[in-house]
């Protein structure tokens, strides 16, 4: 895989020079974590370049990457890194995949506002989601059963949470989500259930956390320190459940796609990242 940089964003194709009024549509599909950000970018970019339309759909990181492999989208959004087998499938289809980090995100652990628990260690979260801890009383809460909420398996956030939280980043660990985990199709679904169910625990990208949910502080040891998911704690390397967000595309992109991706990394576009609760990858001043 070739890591995409601004220097490599000089596309090979593009709008015909003799047709300056042609309208170009860029197909952008994938991560539901990123979809609202991608939609906001698409709307803002219309004011910058009215000749380019960005068609944005969600469906999950795996869905977007599969569409890129099949050649049915121009840009795939992903909240996880592309897998080796996906890269191989793309190569077999004659597609050289390039990667662009477009923002950073923290995974917030969310519960109902009435839940008295304020902090959890990474190990406790792993034990909760693997089914070793099943009652809130075991982690300092009330004697209530824990209701586990997760994104579906095609979600990049689901994959990241399994590998980095449940398995604690250990490549040889085969721990799985508890079979009692409720799989929900969207970040909004997790948010809605958490607001309604005092026993629930869920995880969501920082951009989907609202004031009517309680966000738990997370630490590495029982003694602490414990950190809230914020731009400051992520950039300082303190909050332990943080990740990069990606766009994937083929090497031979058009001029229109190249120019759009350059704009995404601009201060103007990265301010939208901050406005939506994510963490910019570059300066926004």
C-alpha positions in Angstrom: 0.0 0.0 0.0 1.2 3.4 -0.9 0.5 6.0 1.8 -1.1 9.0 0.1 0.5 12.4 0.7 -0.2 15.8 -0.8 2.7 15.4 -3.1 1.0 12.3 -4.6 -2.4 14.0 -5.1 -1.6 15.2 -8.6 -4.2 13.1 -10.5 -3.9 11.5 -13.8 -7.3 12.1 -15.3 -9.9 14.8 -14.7 -12.4 17.0 -16.5 -11.6 17.6 -20.1 -9.8 20.9 -20.6 -12.1 21.8 -23.5 -15.3 21.4 -21.4 -14.9 23.8 -18.5 -18.6 23.6 -17.7 -18.8 19.8 -17.2 -20.1 18.6 -13.9 -18.1 15.8 -12.2 -19.6 13.5 -9.6 -17.3 11.8 -7.0 -18.8 8.7 -5.5 -17.8 8.5 -1.7 -19.0 5.5 0.4 -18.2 3.7 3.6 -17.8 4.4 7.3 -20.9 5.5 9.2 -18.6 7.2 11.7 -17.4 9.5 9.0 -20.6 9.9 7.0 -21.8 13.1 8.7 -18.4 14.6 8.3 -18.2 13.6 4.6 -21.7 15.1 4.0 -20.6 18.4 5.6 -17.5 18.4 3.5 -19.6 17.7 0.3 -21.9 20.6 1.1 -19.1 23.0 1.8 -17.1 22.0 -1.3 -20.1 22.8 -3.5 -19.5 26.5 -2.6 -15.8 26.1 -3.4 -16.2 24.2 -6.7 -19.8 24.0 -8.0 -18.7 21.9 -10.9 -18.0 18.9 -8.6 -20.7 17.0 -6.8 -19.8 14.6 -4.0 -22.3 11.7 -3.6 -21.9 10.4 0.0 -23.4 7.2 1.4 -22.6 5.1 4.5 -23.0 1.4 5.1 -19.8 0.8 7.1 -16.1 0.7 6.5 -16.1 -2.8 5.0 -18.8 -1.8 2.6 -16.9 1.2 1.3 -13.7 -0.7 0.9 -15.4 -3.5 -0.9 -17.0 -1.0 -3.3 -13.5 0.5 -3.9 -12.1 -3.0 -4.6 -15.0 -3.6 -7.1 -14.5 -0.3 -8.8 -17.9 1.1 -8.0 -16.8 4.1 -5.9 -14.0 6.7 -6.2 -13.3 7.1 -2.5 -13.9 4.8 0.4 -14.3 6.1 4.0 -13.0 3.9 6.8 -12.7 4.1 10.5 -10.1 1.4 10.5 -7.1 0.6 8.4 -7.6 -1.5 5.3 -6.8 -5.2 5.9 -4.1 -7.2 4.1 -6.7 -9.4 2.4 -8.5 -6.4 1.1 -5.3 -4.9 -0.3 -4.7 -8.2 -2.0 -8.2 -8.3 -3.5 -7.7 -4.8 -4.8 -4.4 -5.7 -6.4 -6.0 -8.7 -8.1 -8.5 -6.3 -9.6 -5.7 -4.1 -10.8 -6.2 -1.4 -8.2 -3.3 0.1 -6.3 -4.8 1.4 -3.0 -3.7 4.6 -1.5 -4.4 5.8 2.1 -5.2 9.3 3.4 -5.6 10.1 7.1 -8.4 12.7 7.1 -9.1 13.2 10.9 -8.7 11.6 14.2 -11.3 10.2 16.6 -11.7 9.0 20.2 -14.1 6.1 21.0 -16.2 7.3 23.9 -17.6 4.7 26.3 -21.2 5.9 27.0 -23.9 5.0 29.5 -27.2 6.3 30.7 -26.9 9.6 32.7 -28.3 7.9 35.8 -25.6 5.3 35.9 -23.4 6.1 39.0 -20.2 4.6 37.4 -17.8 7.3 36.4 -14.6 5.4 35.4 -13.5 2.1 33.9 -10.1 0.7 33.1 -9.4 -0.7 29.7 -9.3 -4.2 31.2 -12.7 -3.8 32.8 -14.2 -2.7 29.4 -12.6 -5.7 27.8 -14.1 -8.0 30.5 -17.5 -6.4 30.2 -17.7 -6.8 26.5 -16.3 -10.3 26.5 -18.9 -11.4 29.1 -16.6 -11.9 32.1 -18.2 -9.0 33.9 -22.0 -9.0 33.7 -23.3 -6.9 36.5 -22.7 -3.2 37.2 -22.1 -4.0 40.8 -18.8 -5.6 39.8 -17.4 -2.2 38.7 -18.8 0.0 41.4 -22.3 0.5 40.2 -25.7 -0.8 41.2 -26.8 -4.4 41.2 -28.1 -4.4 37.6 -27.3 -6.6 34.6 -25.1 -4.9 32.0 -26.7 -4.6 28.5 -24.0 -4.6 25.9 -24.4 -2.5 22.7 -22.1 -2.6 19.7 -22.0 -1.7 16.0 -22.5 -4.4 13.5 -19.6 -6.5 12.2 -19.2 -4.6 8.9 -18.4 -1.4 10.9 -14.8 -0.3 11.2 -15.5 0.9 14.7 -16.6 -2.6 15.6 -13.4 -4.1 14.2 -11.3 -1.4 16.0 -13.1 -2.0 19.3 -12.6 -5.8 19.0 -8.9 -5.6 18.2 -7.8 -2.7 20.4 -10.2 -2.8 23.4 -11.6 -6.3 23.8 -8.3 -7.9 22.8 -6.2 -5.1 24.2 -4.2 -4.8 21.1 -2.8 -8.3 21.3 -2.5 -9.8 17.9 -2.6 -13.4 19.2 -5.7 -12.8 21.4 -8.9 -14.6 20.0 -11.3 -13.1 22.6 -14.7 -12.2 21.0 -17.7 -10.1 21.9 -20.0 -11.7 24.3 -22.8 -13.5 22.4 -25.3 -11.4 24.5 -24.1 -8.2 22.7 -26.8 -6.3 20.8 -25.5 -5.4 17.4 -26.9 -2.1 16.1 -26.7 -0.7 12.6 -25.6 2.8 13.4 -23.9 5.1 15.9 -27.3 6.8 16.3 -28.8 3.5 17.2 -26.3 3.0 20.1 -27.0 6.6 21.2 -30.7 6.1 21.3 -30.6 2.9 23.2 -28.1 4.3 25.8 -30.5 7.3 26.4 -33.4 4.9 27.0 -31.8 2.0 28.9 -30.2 2.6 32.4 -28.4 -0.7 32.2 -26.8 -0.2 28.8 -23.2 0.5 27.8 -22.1 1.4 24.3 -19.2 2.9 22.4 -19.4 5.7 19.9 -17.1 8.0 17.9 -16.7 11.3 19.7 -18.6 13.2 17.0 -21.8 11.2 18.0 -21.7 11.9 21.7 -24.4 14.3 22.9 -25.0 15.9 26.3 -27.8 13.6 27.2 -25.4 10.6 27.5 -22.8 10.0 30.2 -19.3 9.6 29.0 -17.0 7.5 31.2 -13.4 8.3 31.9 -11.0 5.5 30.9 -7.7 4.5 32.5 -5.0 1.9 32.1 -4.8 0.9 35.7 -7.2 0.9 38.7 -5.1 3.6 40.3 -5.6 5.9 37.3 -5.2 8.5 36.0 -8.5 8.4 34.1 -9.1 10.4 31.0 -12.2 11.8 29.2 -12.3 11.6 25.4 -11.4 15.0 24.2 -9.3 16.5 21.4 -6.7 17.6 24.1 -6.4 14.1 25.6 -6.1 12.4 22.2 -3.5 14.8 20.9 -1.5 14.4 24.2 -1.6 10.7 23.8 -3.5 10.3 27.1 -6.9 8.9 26.2 -6.3 5.2 25.5 -9.1 4.6 22.9 -8.2 6.8 20.0 -7.7 6.2 16.3 -7.2 7.7 12.9 -9.9 8.0 10.2 -9.1 7.3 6.6 -10.1 7.7 3.0 -8.9 5.1 0.5 -8.7 5.5 -3.2 -7.1 4.1 -6.3 -3.7 5.4 -7.5 -5.0 6.7 -10.8 -7.4 9.3 -9.5 -8.7 12.2 -11.6 -7.8 15.8 -11.2 -11.2 16.5 -9.6 -10.6 13.9 -6.9 -7.0 15.1 -6.3 -8.2 18.7 -5.8 -11.0 17.6 -3.5 -8.7 15.6 -1.3 -6.2 18.5 -1.1 -9.1 20.7 0.0 -10.1 18.1 2.7 -6.7 18.7 4.4 -7.0 22.4 4.2 -7.6 24.6 7.3 -11.1 25.4 6.0 -12.1 21.7 5.8 -10.3 20.7 9.0 -12.3 23.4 10.9 -15.4 21.4 9.9 -13.7 18.3 11.5 -13.4 20.3 14.8 -17.0 21.6 14.5 -18.4 18.1 14.3 -16.5 16.8 17.4 -13.7 15.1 15.6 -10.0 15.9 15.9 -8.2 17.7 13.0 -5.1 16.3 11.5 -3.6 19.7 10.6 -3.6 23.3 11.7 -7.0 25.0 11.6 -5.8 28.5 12.1 
